[in-house]
Amino acid sequence: MTALTMPTLERRLFQAAKEEAEAKSVSEWPKESVETCLVLIREIRARTVRMLETLEAILAEGIEARAFKRDFAPLLPAAESDMTAIREFVEKLSSSEDDASGRILAALHSLEEVEETYRDLLAEVLARASNPHPSLDWERLKSESDADFKAGRFVSFTTNEEMLEGLTDKE
């Protein structure tokens, strides 16, 4: 499941950029540092898009609810932590009006949107996987199957050959 979480190195680099913005105004950063920060944010966004696509593919393929909960529940706290870090960085830069802060802020908003989509999907599916399954109403099932049998929607066979008749091409 490591493909569905932000790698530790990227998380640390993001944290370092956020701390640098807290320590010193982005307008005072060297141009190269601004560009490095933008590259980092864009790479994290691209990785998050891939994580979202992977999660969607897993869900489209189908996965048993308990297995999903067991395997994916540990990812939610990390996704929530990432969202918090992104929002804190956005909040820090939102009052700045310089061009460099604006460019980083735009990249952060784009990242925030994708990360939120990923986190929300993960949270929604985990919530659904955690819900107890409705109990089977055996009486209703029996009455419906009896009605289907009476209506002729069930057919009885006496042999396997009789059951296979009409299912294979006759040559």
Secondary structure, DSSP 8 states (H G I E B T S, - for coil): -GGGS--HHHHHHHHHHHHHHHHS-GGGS-HHHHHHHHHHHHHHHHHHHHHHHHHHHHHHH---HHHHHHHHTTHHHHHHHHHHHHHHHHHHHHT--SHHHHHHHHHHHHHHHHHHHHHHHHHHHHHHHHS------HHHHHHHHHHHHHTT-S---SSHHHHHTTTS---
